[in-house]
Amino acid sequence: MRQDVKINFKGYKLLLNFTKYQNNGNIAIRAIDVEDGCPFMTVSTNIDETLLEDEVAIKDWSENYGILVALVTQGIIENPHRYVPAGHVKIPICRLREEGVDITTEEMDAQMRAEEHTADNVDYE
């Protein structure tokens, strides 16, 4: 199983914990807030289909919206290679990258400052 890895998401420093769903062995990913150690979100979702060993179903709707892009741009997963319909959403199925990027706290702080700077310069007209 993949080692835990740190990411930045919407200004939060998160630790991704990789485990498996008990019913079918699909990859499960939980995000823990690095600052206070509290659960932040469940990044993955389980589907009825048993996925390949390196595949993961990502929950990128509702409160998780944007996590797919964050995981791809930070080198944790590849772009979705297919989608599984489920109710009103299509669940992206992605492959885990062999070696994700585990960033240091300093790199995470720099990313957060860059995001804040970009947000400050957005023209909302």
Secondary structure, DSSP 8 states (H G I E B T S, - for coil): ----EEEEETTEEEEEEEEE-TTT--EEEEEEETTT--EEEE-B---SS---TTEEEB--SGGGTTHHHHHHHTTSB---SEEEEETTEEEEEEEB-SS-----HHHHHHHHHHHHHHHHT----
